[in-house]
Amino acid sequence: MRFSYDPRYNIATIRFQSKSSGVESVKVSDELIVDMAPDGTIYGIELLNANEQLNREDMGKLLIANEATGEQVEVPLSI
């Protein structure tokens, strides 16, 4: 899985696997696009206007949490 942010376009992307043929980009709202295969497999999620969607209260940090073990890692973002 890959999380990326493009400040030029203010788009954050969560990519679960590489986009392949047959994957369609479905516009869910003005700020959310989901890349999905015909069988329902989700390949990625794009957050348009990402700065507003990624609430800045966390001071630009991404928290990765393993709910099973309780392990947590904070990763600084440069948004």
Biopython code that builds the backbone (N, CA, C, O; Angstrom):
import numpy as np
from Bio.PDB.StructureBuilder import StructureBuilder

atoms = [
    (1, "MET", "N", (0.853, -1.163, 0.000)),
    (1, "MET", "CA", (0.000, 0.000, 0.000)),
    (1, "MET", "C", (0.906, 1.236, 0.000)),
    (1, "MET", "O", (1.972, 1.250, 0.615)),
    (2, "ARG", "N", (0.448, 2.267, -0.707)),
    (2, "ARG", "CA", (1.230, 3.499, -0.811)),
    (2, "ARG", "C", (0.309, 4.698, -0.595)),
    (2, "ARG", "O", (-0.772, 4.773, -1.180)),
    (3, "PHE", "N", (0.739, 5.622, 0.238)),
    (3, "PHE", "CA", (0.035, 6.881, 0.455)),
    (3, "PHE", "C", (0.917, 7.978, -0.126)),
    (3, "PHE", "O", (2.096, 8.073, 0.214)),
    (4, "SER", "N", (0.355, 8.803, -0.996)),
    (4, "SER", "CA", (1.139, 9.891, -1.571)),
    (4, "SER", "C", (0.313, 11.166, -1.600)),
    (4, "SER", "O", (-0.917, 11.138, -1.547)),
    (5, "TYR", "N", (1.027, 12.288, -1.686)),
    (5, "TYR", "CA", (0.369, 13.589, -1.755)),
    (5, "TYR", "C", (1.070, 14.434, -2.794)),
    (5, "TYR", "O", (2.297, 14.528, -2.794)),
    (6, "ASP", "N", (0.304, 15.053, -3.685)),
    (6, "ASP", "CA", (0.840, 15.935, -4.710)),
    (6, "ASP", "C", (0.405, 17.361, -4.385)),
    (6, "ASP", "O", (-0.747, 17.723, -4.625)),
    (7, "PRO", "N", (1.319, 18.182, -3.838)),
    (7, "PRO", "CA", (0.940, 19.540, -3.448)),
    (7, "PRO", "C", (0.605, 20.439, -4.637)),
    (7, "PRO", "O", (-0.107, 21.430, -4.475)),
    (8, "ARG", "N", (1.108, 20.108, -5.828)),
    (8, "ARG", "CA", (0.798, 20.936, -7.004)),
    (8, "ARG", "C", (-0.697, 20.928, -7.291)),
    (8, "ARG", "O", (-1.276, 21.950, -7.660)),
    (9, "TYR", "N", (-1.320, 19.751, -7.116)),
    (9, "TYR", "CA", (-2.743, 19.604, -7.418)),
    (9, "TYR", "C", (-3.598, 19.400, -6.167)),
    (9, "TYR", "O", (-4.822, 19.315, -6.257)),
    (10, "ASN", "N", (-2.948, 19.322, -4.996)),
    (10, "ASN", "CA", (-3.637, 19.123, -3.721)),
    (10, "ASN", "C", (-4.464, 17.842, -3.731)),
    (10, "ASN", "O", (-5.636, 17.835, -3.357)),
    (11, "ILE", "N", (-3.812, 16.739, -4.178)),
    (11, "ILE", "CA", (-4.470, 15.434, -4.265)),
    (11, "ILE", "C", (-3.678, 14.421, -3.432)),
    (11, "ILE", "O", (-2.463, 14.294, -3.585)),
    (12, "ALA", "N", (-4.372, 13.712, -2.561)),
    (12, "ALA", "CA", (-3.775, 12.612, -1.799)),
    (12, "ALA", "C", (-4.288, 11.305, -2.399)),
    (12, "ALA", "O", (-5.462, 11.196, -2.752)),
    (13, "THR", "N", (-3.407, 10.320, -2.512)),
    (13, "THR", "CA", (-3.773, 9.040, -3.097)),
    (13, "THR", "C", (-3.381, 7.908, -2.163)),
    (13, "THR", "O", (-2.272, 7.873, -1.629)),
    (14, "ILE", "N", (-4.311, 6.988, -1.977)),
    (14, "ILE", "CA", (-4.024, 5.746, -1.258)),
    (14, "ILE", "C", (-4.118, 4.653, -2.323)),
    (14, "ILE", "O", (-5.197, 4.381, -2.848)),
    (15, "ARG", "N", (-2.983, 4.032, -2.635)),
    (15, "ARG", "CA", (-2.931, 3.027, -3.690)),
    (15, "ARG", "C", (-2.741, 1.659, -3.032)),
    (15, "ARG", "O", (-1.735, 1.427, -2.361)),
    (16, "PHE", "N", (-3.705, 0.756, -3.223)),
    (16, "PHE", "CA", (-3.630, -0.578, -2.636)),
    (16, "PHE", "C", (-2.874, -1.541, -3.545)),
    (16, "PHE", "O", (-2.184, -2.442, -3.068)),
    (17, "GLN", "N", (-3.006, -1.349, -4.854)),
    (17, "GLN", "CA", (-2.276, -2.133, -5.830)),
    (17, "GLN", "C", (-2.212, -1.347, -7.132)),
    (17, "GLN", "O", (-2.990, -0.415, -7.335)),
    (18, "SER", "N", (-1.293, -1.718, -8.010)),
    (18, "SER", "CA", (-1.132, -0.994, -9.268)),
    (18, "SER", "C", (-2.394, -1.085, -10.102)),
    (18, "SER", "O", (-3.028, -2.135, -10.205)),
    (19, "LYS", "N", (-2.738, 0.041, -10.692)),
    (19, "LYS", "CA", (-3.926, 0.115, -11.542)),
    (19, "LYS", "C", (-3.668, -0.702, -12.809)),
    (19, "LYS", "O", (-2.619, -0.558, -13.437)),
    (20, "SER", "N", (-4.611, -1.551, -13.182)),
    (20, "SER", "CA", (-4.459, -2.374, -14.379)),
    (20, "SER", "C", (-5.637, -2.133, -15.317)),
    (20, "SER", "O", (-6.551, -1.371, -15.002)),
    (21, "SER", "N", (-5.603, -2.784, -16.460)),
    (21, "SER", "CA", (-6.703, -2.609, -17.410)),
    (21, "SER", "C", (-7.996, -3.132, -16.793)),
    (21, "SER", "O", (-7.991, -4.100, -16.032)),
    (22, "GLY", "N", (-9.074, -2.491, -17.127)),
    (22, "GLY", "CA", (-10.366, -2.881, -16.576)),
    (22, "GLY", "C", (-10.733, -2.149, -15.307)),
    (22, "GLY", "O", (-11.866, -2.246, -14.837)),
    (23, "VAL", "N", (-9.783, -1.412, -14.744)),
    (23, "VAL", "CA", (-10.061, -0.641, -13.536)),
    (23, "VAL", "C", (-10.666, 0.689, -13.958)),
    (23, "VAL", "O", (-10.139, 1.374, -14.835)),
    (24, "GLU", "N", (-11.767, 1.043, -13.331)),
    (24, "GLU", "CA", (-12.489, 2.265, -13.661)),
    (24, "GLU", "C", (-12.413, 3.243, -12.495)),
    (24, "GLU", "O", (-12.500, 2.846, -11.333)),
    (25, "SER", "N", (-12.252, 4.522, -12.816)),
    (25, "SER", "CA", (-12.265, 5.562, -11.792)),
    (25, "SER", "C", (-13.706, 6.025, -11.612)),
    (25, "SER", "O", (-14.322, 6.547, -12.541)),
    (26, "VAL", "N", (-14.235, 5.829, -10.405)),
    (26, "VAL", "CA", (-15.624, 6.171, -10.096)),
    (26, "VAL", "C", (-15.628, 7.428, -9.234)),
    (26, "VAL", "O", (-15.064, 7.441, -8.140)),
    (27, "LYS", "N", (-16.269, 8.483, -9.734)),
    (27, "LYS", "CA", (-16.361, 9.729, -8.969)),
    (27, "LYS", "C", (-17.491, 9.590, -7.960)),
    (27, "LYS", "O", (-18.665, 9.589, -8.330)),
    (28, "VAL", "N", (-17.141, 9.474, -6.707)),
    (28, "VAL", "CA", (-18.109, 9.305, -5.627)),
    (28, "VAL", "C", (-18.699, 10.658, -5.220)),
    (28, "VAL", "O", (-19.889, 10.769, -4.926)),
    (29, "SER", "N", (-17.846, 11.680, -5.211)),
    (29, "SER", "CA", (-18.281, 13.040, -4.898)),
    (29, "SER", "C", (-17.308, 13.997, -5.564)),
    (29, "SER", "O", (-16.391, 13.562, -6.262)),
    (30, "ASP", "N", (-17.494, 15.288, -5.358)),
    (30, "ASP", "CA", (-16.577, 16.274, -5.931)),
    (30, "ASP", "C", (-15.174, 16.153, -5.352)),
    (30, "ASP", "O", (-14.225, 16.695, -5.918)),
    (31, "GLU", "N", (-15.031, 15.454, -4.238)),
    (31, "GLU", "CA", (-13.733, 15.364, -3.578)),
    (31, "GLU", "C", (-13.222, 13.935, -3.392)),
    (31, "GLU", "O", (-12.216, 13.729, -2.713)),
    (32, "LEU", "N", (-13.897, 12.940, -3.987)),
    (32, "LEU", "CA", (-13.491, 11.552, -3.777)),
    (32, "LEU", "C", (-13.655, 10.736, -5.055)),
    (32, "LEU", "O", (-14.732, 10.700, -5.649)),
    (33, "ILE", "N", (-12.566, 10.078, -5.471)),
    (33, "ILE", "CA", (-12.578, 9.177, -6.625)),
    (33, "ILE", "C", (-12.054, 7.830, -6.152)),
    (33, "ILE", "O", (-11.040, 7.759, -5.458)),
    (34, "VAL", "N", (-12.753, 6.754, -6.533)),
    (34, "VAL", "CA", (-12.342, 5.400, -6.168)),
    (34, "VAL", "C", (-12.027, 4.639, -7.443)),
    (34, "VAL", "O", (-12.850, 4.588, -8.357)),
    (35, "ASP", "N", (-10.832, 4.041, -7.513)),
    (35, "ASP", "CA", (-10.448, 3.192, -8.642)),
    (35, "ASP", "C", (-10.866, 1.769, -8.310)),
    (35, "ASP", "O", (-10.392, 1.172, -7.344)),
    (36, "MET", "N", (-11.783, 1.229, -9.149)),
    (36, "MET", "CA", (-12.404, -0.043, -8.821)),
    (36, "MET", "C", (-12.474, -0.959, -10.055)),
    (36, "MET", "O", (-12.738, -0.497, -11.165)),
    (37, "ALA", "N", (-12.235, -2.248, -9.846)),
    (37, "ALA", "CA", (-12.372, -3.247, -10.901)),
    (37, "ALA", "C", (-13.831, -3.694, -10.981)),
    (37, "ALA", "O", (-14.592, -3.491, -10.034)),
    (38, "PRO", "N", (-14.229, -4.302, -12.104)),
    (38, "PRO", "CA", (-15.610, -4.757, -12.243)),
    (38, "PRO", "C", (-16.069, -5.718, -11.138)),
    (38, "PRO", "O", (-17.259, -5.774, -10.826)),
    (39, "ASP", "N", (-15.141, -6.469, -10.547)),
    (39, "ASP", "CA", (-15.513, -7.411, -9.486)),
    (39, "ASP", "C", (-15.636, -6.739, -8.117)),
    (39, "ASP", "O", (-15.912, -7.410, -7.122)),
    (40, "GLY", "N", (-15.429, -5.399, -8.058)),
    (40, "GLY", "CA", (-15.557, -4.672, -6.801)),
    (40, "GLY", "C", (-14.249, -4.469, -6.062)),
    (40, "GLY", "O", (-14.226, -3.808, -5.024)),
    (41, "THR", "N", (-13.151, -5.028, -6.579)),
    (41, "THR", "CA", (-11.850, -4.837, -5.949)),
    (41, "THR", "C", (-11.442, -3.375, -6.036)),
    (41, "THR", "O", (-11.476, -2.782, -7.114)),
    (42, "ILE", "N", (-11.059, -2.798, -4.918)),
    (42, "ILE", "CA", (-10.639, -1.401, -4.883)),
    (42, "ILE", "C", (-9.125, -1.339, -5.057)),
    (42, "ILE", "O", (-8.372, -1.967, -4.313)),
    (43, "TYR", "N", (-8.699, -0.569, -6.055)),
    (43, "TYR", "CA", (-7.288, -0.414, -6.360)),
    (43, "TYR", "C", (-6.699, 0.840, -5.731)),
    (43, "TYR", "O", (-5.510, 0.881, -5.417)),
    (44, "GLY", "N", (-7.532, 1.866, -5.546)),
    (44, "GLY", "CA", (-7.021, 3.089, -4.966)),
    (44, "GLY", "C", (-8.127, 4.072, -4.647)),
    (44, "GLY", "O", (-9.260, 3.936, -5.108)),
    (45, "ILE", "N", (-7.774, 5.062, -3.850)),
    (45, "ILE", "CA", (-8.690, 6.129, -3.451)),
    (45, "ILE", "C", (-7.948, 7.443, -3.632)),
    (45, "ILE", "O", (-6.816, 7.594, -3.174)),
    (46, "GLU", "N", (-8.593, 8.397, -4.304)),
    (46, "GLU", "CA", (-8.003, 9.723, -4.496)),
    (46, "GLU", "C", (-8.839, 10.752, -3.749)),
    (46, "GLU", "O", (-10.058, 10.817, -3.909)),
    (47, "LEU", "N", (-8.173, 11.544, -2.940)),
    (47, "LEU", "CA", (-8.828, 12.623, -2.204)),
    (47, "LEU", "C", (-8.480, 13.939, -2.883)),
    (47, "LEU", "O", (-7.341, 14.400, -2.810)),
    (48, "LEU", "N", (-9.455, 14.539, -3.539)),
    (48, "LEU", "CA", (-9.257, 15.838, -4.158)),
    (48, "LEU", "C", (-9.457, 16.900, -3.084)),
    (48, "LEU", "O", (-10.214, 16.686, -2.138)),
    (49, "ASN", "N", (-8.795, 18.026, -3.218)),
    (49, "ASN", "CA", (-8.840, 19.057, -2.183)),
    (49, "ASN", "C", (-8.398, 18.449, -0.848)),
    (49, "ASN", "O", (-9.050, 18.615, 0.183)),
    (50, "ALA", "N", (-7.282, 17.750, -0.905)),
    (50, "ALA", "CA", (-6.808, 16.934, 0.211)),
    (50, "ALA", "C", (-6.554, 17.711, 1.498)),
    (50, "ALA", "O", (-6.812, 17.198, 2.587)),
    (51, "ASN", "N", (-6.054, 18.935, 1.390)),
    (51, "ASN", "CA", (-5.763, 19.699, 2.613)),
    (51, "ASN", "C", (-6.981, 19.819, 3.511)),
    (51, "ASN", "O", (-6.861, 19.725, 4.732)),
    (52, "GLU", "N", (-8.141, 20.025, 2.928)),
    (52, "GLU", "CA", (-9.353, 20.149, 3.740)),
    (52, "GLU", "C", (-9.839, 18.799, 4.243)),
    (52, "GLU", "O", (-10.389, 18.706, 5.340)),
    (53, "GLN", "N", (-9.639, 17.744, 3.444)),
    (53, "GLN", "CA", (-10.113, 16.430, 3.865)),
    (53, "GLN", "C", (-9.213, 15.802, 4.925)),
    (53, "GLN", "O", (-9.689, 15.086, 5.806)),
    (54, "LEU", "N", (-7.927, 16.071, 4.838)),
    (54, "LEU", "CA", (-6.987, 15.564, 5.839)),
    (54, "LEU", "C", (-6.869, 16.626, 6.921)),
    (54, "LEU", "O", (-5.959, 17.455, 6.907)),
    (55, "ASN", "N", (-7.788, 16.585, 7.836)),
    (55, "ASN", "CA", (-7.900, 17.588, 8.888)),
    (55, "ASN", "C", (-6.535, 17.893, 9.482)),
    (55, "ASN", "O", (-5.823, 16.978, 9.895)),
    (56, "ARG", "N", (-6.168, 19.144, 9.528)),
    (56, "ARG", "CA", (-4.833, 19.554, 9.945)),
    (56, "ARG", "C", (-4.634, 19.588, 11.451)),
    (56, "ARG", "O", (-3.577, 20.019, 11.911)),
    (57, "GLU", "N", (-5.618, 19.146, 12.238)),
    (57, "GLU", "CA", (-5.464, 19.141, 13.700)),
    (57, "GLU", "C", (-4.312, 18.251, 14.148)),
    (57, "GLU", "O", (-3.767, 18.439, 15.236)),
    (58, "ASP", "N", (-3.940, 17.277, 13.311)),
    (58, "ASP", "CA", (-2.879, 16.345, 13.685)),
    (58, "ASP", "C", (-1.484, 16.913, 13.405)),
    (58, "ASP", "O", (-0.481, 16.221, 13.576)),
    (59, "MET", "N", (-1.429, 18.171, 12.975)),
    (59, "MET", "CA", (-0.170, 18.863, 12.692)),
    (59, "MET", "C", (0.631, 18.165, 11.594)),
    (59, "MET", "O", (1.859, 18.126, 11.662)),
    (60, "GLY", "N", (-0.044, 17.615, 10.584)),
    (60, "GLY", "CA", (0.638, 17.039, 9.439)),
    (60, "GLY", "C", (1.275, 15.688, 9.686)),
    (60, "GLY", "O", (2.333, 15.391, 9.131)),
    (61, "LYS", "N", (0.650, 14.871, 10.508)),
    (61, "LYS", "CA", (1.183, 13.537, 10.783)),
    (61, "LYS", "C", (0.156, 12.482, 10.368)),
    (61, "LYS", "O", (-1.049, 12.658, 10.545)),
    (62, "LEU", "N", (0.662, 11.396, 9.820)),
    (62, "LEU", "CA", (-0.164, 10.243, 9.474)),
    (62, "LEU", "C", (0.076, 9.188, 10.545)),
    (62, "LEU", "O", (1.219, 8.813, 10.809)),
    (63, "LEU", "N", (-0.993, 8.715, 11.158)),
    (63, "LEU", "CA", (-0.877, 7.687, 12.189)),
    (63, "LEU", "C", (-1.225, 6.347, 11.571)),
    (63, "LEU", "O", (-2.332, 6.155, 11.068)),
    (64, "ILE", "N", (-0.273, 5.415, 11.608)),
    (64, "ILE", "CA", (-0.488, 4.058, 11.124)),
    (64, "ILE", "C", (-0.655, 3.183, 12.359)),
    (64, "ILE", "O", (0.243, 3.084, 13.195)),
    (65, "ALA", "N", (-1.839, 2.540, 12.457)),
    (65, "ALA", "CA", (-2.146, 1.767, 13.656)),
    (65, "ALA", "C", (-2.490, 0.332, 13.293)),
    (65, "ALA", "O", (-3.280, 0.082, 12.383)),
    (66, "ASN", "N", (-1.884, -0.613, 14.019)),
    (66, "ASN", "CA", (-2.243, -2.018, 13.901)),
    (66, "ASN", "C", (-3.226, -2.291, 15.037)),
    (66, "ASN", "O", (-2.828, -2.404, 16.197)),
    (67, "GLU", "N", (-4.497, -2.396, 14.701)),
    (67, "GLU", "CA", (-5.532, -2.558, 15.728)),
    (67, "GLU", "C", (-5.389, -3.883, 16.482)),
    (67, "GLU", "O", (-5.801, -3.977, 17.638)),
    (68, "ALA", "N", (-4.814, -4.904, 15.849)),
    (68, "ALA", "CA", (-4.665, -6.208, 16.504)),
    (68, "ALA", "C", (-3.595, -6.186, 17.588)),
    (68, "ALA", "O", (-3.766, -6.783, 18.651)),
    (69, "THR", "N", (-2.482, -5.489, 17.311)),
    (69, "THR", "CA", (-1.373, -5.486, 18.271)),
    (69, "THR", "C", (-1.307, -4.219, 19.111)),
    (69, "THR", "O", (-0.648, -4.185, 20.150)),
    (70, "GLY", "N", (-1.993, -3.180, 18.655)),
    (70, "GLY", "CA", (-1.926, -1.908, 19.353)),
    (70, "GLY", "C", (-0.717, -1.068, 18.956)),
    (70, "GLY", "O", (-0.540, 0.041, 19.459)),
    (71, "GLU", "N", (0.118, -1.592, 18.052)),
    (71, "GLU", "CA", (1.297, -0.856, 17.582)),
    (71, "GLU", "C", (0.866, 0.361, 16.777)),
    (71, "GLU", "O", (-0.081, 0.297, 15.993)),
    (72, "GLN", "N", (1.574, 1.476, 16.981)),
    (72, "GLN", "CA", (1.275, 2.697, 16.239)),
    (72, "GLN", "C", (2.589, 3.361, 15.824)),
    (72, "GLN", "O", (3.573, 3.362, 16.565)),
    (73, "VAL", "N", (2.570, 3.920, 14.623)),
    (73, "VAL", "CA", (3.727, 4.654, 14.107)),
    (73, "VAL", "C", (3.206, 5.952, 13.517)),
    (73, "VAL", "O", (2.249, 5.939, 12.743)),
    (74, "GLU", "N", (3.824, 7.074, 13.872)),
    (74, "GLU", "CA", (3.486, 8.372, 13.302)),
    (74, "GLU", "C", (4.480, 8.713, 12.214)),
    (74, "GLU", "O", (5.690, 8.584, 12.400)),
    (75, "VAL", "N", (3.962, 9.150, 11.069)),
    (75, "VAL", "CA", (4.812, 9.540, 9.958)),
    (75, "VAL", "C", (4.494, 11.000, 9.643)),
    (75, "VAL", "O", (3.333, 11.333, 9.402)),
    (76, "PRO", "N", (5.490, 11.871, 9.638)),
    (76, "PRO", "CA", (5.236, 13.287, 9.314)),
    (76, "PRO", "C", (4.908, 13.434, 7.837)),
    (76, "PRO", "O", (5.523, 12.787, 6.989)),
    (77, "LEU", "N", (3.934, 14.293, 7.531)),
    (77, "LEU", "CA", (3.587, 14.610, 6.156)),
    (77, "LEU", "C", (3.998, 16.038, 5.864)),
    (77, "LEU", "O", (4.007, 16.880, 6.762)),
    (78, "SER", "N", (4.333, 16.312, 4.638)),
    (78, "SER", "CA", (4.650, 17.687, 4.259)),
    (78, "SER", "C", (3.535, 18.190, 3.347)),
    (78, "SER", "O", (3.723, 18.330, 2.138)),
    (79, "ILE", "N", (2.369, 18.460, 3.943)),
    (79, "ILE", "CA", (1.207, 18.909, 3.189)),
    (79, "ILE", "C", (1.182, 20.417, 3.163)),
    (79, "ILE", "O", (0.277, 21.009, 2.576)),
]
sb = StructureBuilder()
sb.init_structure("model")
sb.init_model(0)
sb.init_chain("A")
sb.init_seg("    ")
for serial, (resi, resn, name, xyz) in enumerate(atoms, 1):
    if name == "N":
        sb.init_residue(resn, " ", resi, " ")
    sb.init_atom(name, np.array(xyz, "f"), 0.0, 1.0, " ", f" {name:<3s}", serial, name[0])
structure = sb.get_structure()
